[in-house]
Amino acid sequence: MTRVMKMMTDIKRSPAEILRNFREIKEFEIRLTSPPCDPLLKWKAEFGSQLKSCLIVGGTSFSAVRDNNNNDHDEDALENFPISQQRGDLMEFQRMTNEDLKLRIVWIISSLLAASARYSLLEEIIKEKRTIKKVVITDDIGQGKCCMNEEQVEEMRRNMGVISSKMPALKVKMWYVPELEVVREGCVMKGATLVVVKPVEEWSKADDGGDLVAKGFGFVGDGKEGKVFDEVARELVKLERCYLLK
């Protein structure tokens, strides 16, 4: 009897087909083979019967912080604080060019399409395996993660006979700075961008996306890279101004 299972697949055989011979599975993680893609983009999506949320963090380049021995005392002191405290007021008034905005829209669409495709893989599995309570689909480069907890799995089961879109009407919040120094990790990300996607009805006036950011991505084995993306998200969500897309 198998209760927790991890598997890797290139989708030549469907996960449901591979799992068919297992009688009882409560938790499982599928790691897909990933095609070549942008290494500076990560996303995490949660589903029930429809998309619950999608958190996206990306940048255009990534480098280590340069040492500068000529910094004066005040500049050295600033290195001990997060960037939002160093020059948050300046960052809030930065604007994206049209090309920058187009690139971020491509990121959002590609992440949502990938999340939806992974969610579709889960439908057949959850339909056949009634004991499943928690599922995760990720990939071998740690770019994207689609996950469902026990409550979300049950919601999916209850609504399997209902014809509806996996993607409801969505509201998108996006934070951006041209350059973000992640002091704790000793690196700089250019074009740093945070996107939080939720169904329109899930947003409230007081909801700034911080609840999702606090959870982080949770990629196993990411080490410093995973911490950098989590830290970028935590810094960007502090900004008062953001782009809104519906």
ChimeraX attribute file (.defattr): number of C-alpha atoms within 10 A of each C-alpha:
attribute: neighborCount
match mode: 1-to-1
recipient: residues
	/A:1	7
	/A:2	11
	/A:3	13
	/A:4	14
	/A:5	13
	/A:6	12
	/A:7	13
	/A:8	15
	/A:9	15
	/A:10	12
	/A:11	11
	/A:12	6
	/A:13	9
	/A:14	13
	/A:15	18
	/A:16	17
	/A:17	10
	/A:18	13
	/A:19	16
	/A:20	12
	/A:21	8
	/A:22	11
	/A:23	13
	/A:24	16
	/A:25	18
	/A:26	16
	/A:27	18
	/A:28	17
	/A:29	17
	/A:30	21
	/A:31	18
	/A:32	19
	/A:33	14
	/A:34	14
	/A:35	9
	/A:36	7
	/A:37	9
	/A:38	12
	/A:39	13
	/A:40	16
	/A:41	18
	/A:42	24
	/A:43	26
	/A:44	24
	/A:45	28
	/A:46	20
	/A:47	22
	/A:48	22
	/A:49	21
	/A:50	19
	/A:51	22
	/A:52	19
	/A:53	20
	/A:54	23
	/A:55	25
	/A:56	26
	/A:57	25
	/A:58	24
	/A:59	25
	/A:60	17
	/A:61	13
	/A:62	16
	/A:63	11
	/A:64	12
	/A:65	14
	/A:66	9
	/A:67	8
	/A:68	8
	/A:69	7
	/A:70	8
	/A:71	10
	/A:72	9
	/A:73	8
	/A:74	8
	/A:75	11
	/A:76	12
	/A:77	11
	/A:78	14
	/A:79	15
	/A:80	12
	/A:81	12
	/A:82	17
	/A:83	19
	/A:84	20
	/A:85	12
	/A:86	15
	/A:87	11
	/A:88	17
	/A:89	12
	/A:90	10
	/A:91	20
	/A:92	18
	/A:93	13
	/A:94	12
	/A:95	14
	/A:96	14
	/A:97	9
	/A:98	9
	/A:99	9
	/A:100	14
	/A:101	14
	/A:102	12
	/A:103	12
	/A:104	22
	/A:105	14
	/A:106	11
	/A:107	20
	/A:108	21
	/A:109	11
	/A:110	12
	/A:111	23
	/A:112	22
	/A:113	13
	/A:114	15
	/A:115	24
	/A:116	18
	/A:117	12
	/A:118	21
	/A:119	24
	/A:120	11
	/A:121	15
	/A:122	21
	/A:123	16
	/A:124	14
	/A:125	19
	/A:126	20
	/A:127	15
	/A:128	13
	/A:129	17
	/A:130	15
	/A:131	14
	/A:132	21
	/A:133	18
	/A:134	20
	/A:135	23
	/A:136	20
	/A:137	23
	/A:138	22
	/A:139	19
	/A:140	14
	/A:141	17
	/A:142	21
	/A:143	20
	/A:144	24
	/A:145	25
	/A:146	24
	/A:147	21
	/A:148	22
	/A:149	17
	/A:150	15
	/A:151	11
	/A:152	20
	/A:153	23
	/A:154	18
	/A:155	16
	/A:156	21
	/A:157	15
	/A:158	12
	/A:159	13
	/A:160	13
	/A:161	8
	/A:162	9
	/A:163	7
	/A:164	11
	/A:165	10
	/A:166	15
	/A:167	16
	/A:168	14
	/A:169	12
	/A:170	17
	/A:171	16
	/A:172	20
	/A:173	18
	/A:174	21
	/A:175	22
	/A:176	29
	/A:177	22
	/A:178	16
	/A:179	17
	/A:180	23
	/A:181	22
	/A:182	23
	/A:183	17
	/A:184	14
	/A:185	14
	/A:186	14
	/A:187	15
	/A:188	21
	/A:189	24
	/A:190	17
	/A:191	19
	/A:192	24
	/A:193	24
	/A:194	28
	/A:195	27
	/A:196	26
	/A:197	25
	/A:198	22
	/A:199	18
	/A:200	13
	/A:201	10
	/A:202	12
	/A:203	15
	/A:204	9
	/A:205	5
	/A:206	6
	/A:207	9
	/A:208	17
	/A:209	22
	/A:210	14
	/A:211	9
	/A:212	17
	/A:213	23
	/A:214	12
	/A:215	9
	/A:216	18
	/A:217	25
	/A:218	13
	/A:219	19
	/A:220	8
	/A:221	9
	/A:222	13
	/A:223	9
	/A:224	10
	/A:225	13
	/A:226	17
	/A:227	18
	/A:228	20
	/A:229	24
	/A:230	19
	/A:231	19
	/A:232	23
	/A:233	27
	/A:234	18
	/A:235	20
	/A:236	28
	/A:237	23
	/A:238	16
	/A:239	18
	/A:240	13
	/A:241	16
	/A:242	19
	/A:243	13
	/A:244	12
	/A:245	11
	/A:246	10
